[in-house]
Each structure stands twice: as C-alpha cells, then as structure tokens.
Amino acid sequence: MKILIIEPCGFMRLGMLSVLADHKDINVTGVENIEEGLIQAEKIKPNIILVNMTSHCHCTETDSVVSNFLRLRVTSKIYCYLDANYPDHDEPIMIAENFLILRKHQVNAILNKIISHTLSKTPATLCTQPFSIFSDQEVLVIGDWMAEMPNYRIARKLNISDRTVYVHKRHITQKIKVRNRLEFCFVYNLIKYFHWPMNPLALRPLSRKIKADIMTLMR
C-alpha cells in the first residue's frame, strides 16, 4: 500500500507519518503542499492520498495546480480533510469519483481504517460510484447560486419554479452536510473543479427545457 500525505503543518504531518510508519506493508511519503504532492505522486504512484486543502477553500479563483492535482483521482483515492466543523458527518462524504471530503478530526479514523485494510490484505479499490453526487439540474443551480443570482432569475433561466430552486438548494447542502450558504461556498471552492464549466472534461449539464426539446425531437 502506497500512501501520500500532504499536510502544511509539520507536527500534524509527522504525527500521521508516525502512525503508519510501523507497518511494513505501508509505504508512506509526506510533503508540505500539493505542488510537491504532484511531483511525489508521479514518482510513487500512491493508492491513497490524504490532503489538507483548507487553504484552497479560501481561493475563489481557479488554480491550475489544484486542477492538475485533482486529476490524480484517476489512479488514487483522495481523502481531503478541512480545518472546519463541516461537513457535519461521521463518515467521509463522496463528492466525486475517488474524492472524499471530511473534517480534520476524522483523520485518525481514516488512518486506522487504512491500517486495518492493509493488515487484512484487503486491496485498495477505486470507487465505482457516479462521477458526481449532484444531478445536472443541481449543477446548473449551483453555478447560478454561486454567481449570486436570485431564486426567481434562476427559476426563469432553467424554466422551473422558485420553489424547485429552493428545493434544489436544500438538497445540495444536505448532500455534502453543510448547514448554510457560507459553509457551502467554502466547500464549493473545491467541488467546482469537478463540474462544467470549470472542468473542460465534464459533460455540460442539461436544463429541463433542453431535455424536453431533445425528447420532442426523439418522438
């Protein structure tokens, strides 16, 4: 089992390394930031990456380094933890394939789970869940919501009711276990990289109107 730890705090990084160091079947490497992480990932091909991405949640601009780092999901399962009181859940929450998000205090539980799987010789498998936990309609609502568009304008644009916009927002926050728009904005600065238009490889979501038009053409 090859594990890459990316943690800016030297004490935290050393503590995580020491937990795993006594297990001969675990090859663990620790670095300070994702720039170094990209270099090490190319060398060691980790099965699992644990990364503190709190600082990147404060950045509203798109960062090519972060984008490149998140593409490591193709070959590695990434556990992203935050110095925050959310997501408010006891287990890591899957945001997209092989990308899970959790609070920092859950890191020890993840390390123990990794050790347990290694000792039991359980192979590290990549996730087979859908690309994203959000539907097309929710992705469209998220984009307009983060652009500070009011509900009535989102509704008009997507050809849905104001009430439906509200319901979508509630489902969006419930899925990633945040309690309000402020917490969602913080996490959004990471999950935006998985969706159109931030991710050029992602499929462009379809509005209800466009889907209806397509169905009409198929009749």
Backbone torsions as a table, in degrees:
resi	resn	phi	psi	omega
1	MET	NA	124.8	179.0
2	LYS	-109.1	126.8	-175.2
3	ILE	-127.0	135.1	176.1
4	LEU	-114.6	126.5	178.2
5	ILE	-110.8	127.5	178.2
6	ILE	-120.4	106.4	-174.3
7	GLU	-145.4	120.2	-177.7
8	PRO	-68.7	-26.2	180.0
9	CYS	-83.2	118.6	-177.7
10	GLY	-60.4	-39.1	-178.7
11	PHE	-67.0	-43.6	178.7
12	MET	-64.0	-44.1	-179.4
13	ARG	-62.3	-43.9	-180.0
14	LEU	-63.5	-39.8	179.1
15	GLY	-63.6	-42.7	179.1
16	MET	-65.6	-41.4	179.1
17	LEU	-63.4	-40.1	-178.0
18	SER	-67.2	-32.7	178.1
19	VAL	-63.3	-37.3	-175.1
20	LEU	-94.5	-16.8	-170.7
21	ALA	-64.5	-28.6	-175.7
22	ASP	-78.3	-3.0	-177.0
23	HIS	-104.0	112.0	-172.1
24	LYS	-65.4	-22.9	-179.0
25	ASP	-85.0	0.0	179.7
26	ILE	-112.7	122.6	175.9
27	ASN	-103.8	108.6	-172.6
28	VAL	-117.2	138.6	178.7
29	THR	-128.8	137.5	179.7
30	GLY	-121.2	136.2	177.1
31	VAL	-135.6	170.8	-172.0
32	GLU	-89.8	-32.4	-175.0
33	ASN	-146.4	171.5	-174.2
34	ILE	-73.3	-21.7	174.3
35	GLU	-61.2	-47.8	176.4
36	GLU	-67.2	-34.5	179.8
37	GLY	-60.7	-39.8	178.1
38	LEU	-62.0	-39.8	180.0
39	ILE	-66.2	-47.3	-178.2
40	GLN	-67.8	-36.5	-179.7
41	ALA	-62.4	-36.6	178.1
42	GLU	-65.1	-33.5	-177.3
43	LYS	-80.1	-46.9	-170.1
44	ILE	-100.0	-15.2	-179.3
45	LYS	53.0	66.5	-174.8
46	PRO	-68.6	148.5	172.7
47	ASN	-79.0	-35.7	-177.0
48	ILE	-133.3	140.0	174.8
49	ILE	-123.7	127.8	171.3
50	LEU	-109.9	124.2	-172.2
51	VAL	-139.3	133.7	173.2
52	ASN	-89.0	111.7	-177.1
53	MET	-113.9	24.7	-178.4
54	THR	-56.3	-45.3	-176.8
55	SER	-62.4	-31.8	-178.7
56	HIS	-75.8	-18.0	176.6
57	CYS	-72.7	-14.8	178.8
58	HIS	-89.3	-5.5	-176.1
59	CYS	-100.4	116.8	-179.5
60	THR	-85.2	-18.3	178.9
61	GLU	-81.1	155.2	177.1
62	THR	-79.3	131.5	-177.4
63	ASP	-113.7	121.6	-177.8
64	SER	-64.7	-30.3	178.9
65	VAL	-66.0	-44.4	177.8
66	VAL	-62.9	-43.3	179.4
67	SER	-59.3	-45.3	178.9
68	ASN	-65.8	-38.3	180.0
69	PHE	-63.6	-43.5	-177.1
70	LEU	-67.6	-18.3	176.2
71	ARG	-71.6	-11.0	176.0
72	LEU	-65.9	-10.5	177.2
73	ARG	-58.9	-21.2	-178.5
74	VAL	-62.1	-35.1	-176.3
75	THR	-120.7	-9.7	-176.9
76	SER	-133.1	145.7	172.1
77	LYS	-87.6	125.5	-175.6
78	ILE	-106.7	122.5	171.7
79	TYR	-103.0	111.2	-179.6
80	CYS	-101.0	122.6	179.5
81	TYR	-116.9	151.2	-173.8
82	LEU	-125.3	145.8	172.3
83	ASP	-81.4	72.2	-177.0
84	ALA	-154.3	167.2	179.3
85	ASN	-90.7	18.0	178.9
86	TYR	-148.3	157.5	4.2
87	PRO	-60.6	144.0	-176.7
88	ASP	-89.5	75.4	-177.0
89	HIS	-154.9	148.9	-177.2
90	ASP	-79.5	-16.4	-179.7
91	GLU	-118.6	153.9	175.5
92	PRO	-58.2	144.5	-178.7
93	ILE	-106.0	126.9	179.4
94	MET	-77.4	122.5	177.5
95	ILE	-94.5	-39.7	177.7
96	ALA	-154.4	178.4	-179.5
97	GLU	-53.4	123.7	175.0
98	ASN	61.6	22.1	173.5
99	PHE	-130.7	113.1	-178.8
100	LEU	-119.9	145.2	-176.7
101	ILE	-121.5	143.0	-176.9
102	LEU	-154.3	167.5	175.0
103	ARG	-80.8	155.8	-174.7
104	LYS	-61.0	-34.4	-175.8
105	HIS	-71.4	-6.4	177.3
106	GLN	-90.8	-1.3	-175.4
107	VAL	-61.0	-43.0	-179.5
108	ASN	-58.9	-39.2	179.1
109	ALA	-64.1	-38.9	178.5
110	ILE	-66.4	-41.8	178.4
111	LEU	-61.6	-42.6	179.3
112	ASN	-65.5	-35.6	178.0
113	LYS	-66.4	-40.3	178.3
114	ILE	-62.7	-44.6	179.2
115	ILE	-62.1	-43.5	-179.8
116	SER	-61.1	-43.6	179.5
117	HIS	-66.9	-35.8	180.0
118	THR	-68.2	-44.6	-179.5
119	LEU	-65.1	-33.0	-179.8
120	SER	-86.4	2.5	-179.9
121	LYS	63.0	24.9	177.2
122	THR	-74.3	123.2	-177.8
123	PRO	-67.5	146.1	177.1
124	ALA	-80.5	110.4	-177.8
125	THR	-105.8	147.2	176.4
126	LEU	-79.8	156.1	-175.3
127	CYS	-71.8	146.4	177.7
128	THR	-115.6	16.1	-180.0
129	GLN	-74.8	165.7	177.8
130	PRO	-56.5	159.8	-175.7
131	PHE	-54.8	-41.8	-175.8
132	SER	-137.7	152.8	176.5
133	ILE	-82.0	-8.2	-177.6
134	PHE	-100.7	142.5	176.2
135	SER	-77.0	168.4	176.6
136	ASP	-55.0	-47.7	-178.0
137	GLN	-62.2	-39.3	178.8
138	GLU	-66.4	-38.3	177.7
139	VAL	-62.3	-42.0	178.1
140	LEU	-63.7	-42.8	178.5
141	VAL	-64.3	-41.5	179.7
142	ILE	-57.9	-47.4	-178.7
143	GLY	-58.7	-45.9	-179.4
144	ASP	-72.8	-35.2	178.3
145	TRP	-62.3	-46.0	-179.4
146	MET	-70.8	-18.5	174.4
147	ALA	-86.6	8.3	176.7
148	GLU	63.9	31.4	176.3
149	MET	-80.0	132.6	179.5
150	PRO	-66.6	159.1	-175.5
151	ASN	-56.9	-41.8	-175.5
152	TYR	-65.8	-32.8	177.6
153	ARG	-73.9	-38.6	175.8
154	ILE	-61.0	-43.7	-179.4
155	ALA	-60.5	-45.2	-179.4
156	ARG	-65.1	-41.3	-178.4
157	LYS	-65.4	-38.9	-175.4
158	LEU	-97.0	0.4	178.2
159	ASN	61.8	44.9	176.4
160	ILE	-132.5	172.5	-178.7
161	SER	-83.9	160.4	175.6
162	ASP	-57.9	-39.3	-179.8
163	ARG	-62.0	-40.0	179.6
164	THR	-65.4	-37.9	176.4
165	VAL	-60.5	-45.3	178.9
166	TYR	-60.0	-44.4	-179.6
167	VAL	-63.2	-42.1	177.6
168	HIS	-59.4	-44.8	-179.8
169	LYS	-61.3	-40.3	179.6
170	ARG	-65.2	-42.7	178.8
171	HIS	-64.8	-38.9	179.8
172	ILE	-60.3	-48.4	-179.3
173	THR	-68.7	-35.1	179.0
174	GLN	-66.3	-36.4	-177.2
175	LYS	-64.2	-34.6	-179.9
176	ILE	-109.0	14.3	170.9
177	LYS	56.9	47.2	170.1
178	VAL	-113.8	159.3	-169.6
179	ARG	-102.3	-15.9	-176.3
180	ASN	-159.5	178.8	-176.7
181	ARG	-64.6	-36.3	-178.6
182	LEU	-62.1	-46.0	178.5
183	GLU	-66.5	-39.0	179.9
184	PHE	-64.7	-41.0	179.1
185	CYS	-58.4	-38.6	-179.8
186	PHE	-61.6	-48.7	-179.7
187	VAL	-72.4	-32.2	-178.7
188	TYR	-57.4	-31.7	-179.2
189	ASN	-64.6	-10.2	171.4
190	LEU	-102.8	-47.1	-173.2
191	ILE	-71.2	-16.1	178.7
192	LYS	-61.5	-25.0	-177.8
193	TYR	-71.4	-13.7	-177.4
194	PHE	-92.2	-10.0	-170.4
195	HIS	-123.3	158.4	170.3
196	TRP	-64.9	141.2	4.6
197	PRO	-93.6	0.5	-178.4
198	MET	-65.2	-39.1	-177.8
199	ASN	-100.3	109.2	-177.5
200	PRO	-65.6	-16.9	179.8
201	LEU	-88.4	-12.0	-178.3
202	ALA	-79.5	146.2	176.7
203	LEU	-70.2	139.2	176.7
204	ARG	-69.1	125.9	-179.2
205	PRO	-67.7	155.1	-178.5
206	LEU	-108.9	136.1	174.7
207	SER	-77.9	166.4	178.2
208	ARG	-59.9	-38.1	-178.9
209	LYS	-64.5	-45.4	-179.5
210	ILE	-63.6	-41.6	178.2
211	LYS	-61.8	-41.0	179.1
212	ALA	-63.3	-40.3	178.3
213	ASP	-63.4	-40.5	179.6
214	ILE	-64.0	-43.9	179.8
215	MET	-62.8	-35.1	177.9
216	THR	-63.7	-40.5	-180.0
217	LEU	-67.8	-26.9	-176.4
218	MET	-83.5	-11.2	-177.7
219	ARG	-73.8	NA	NA
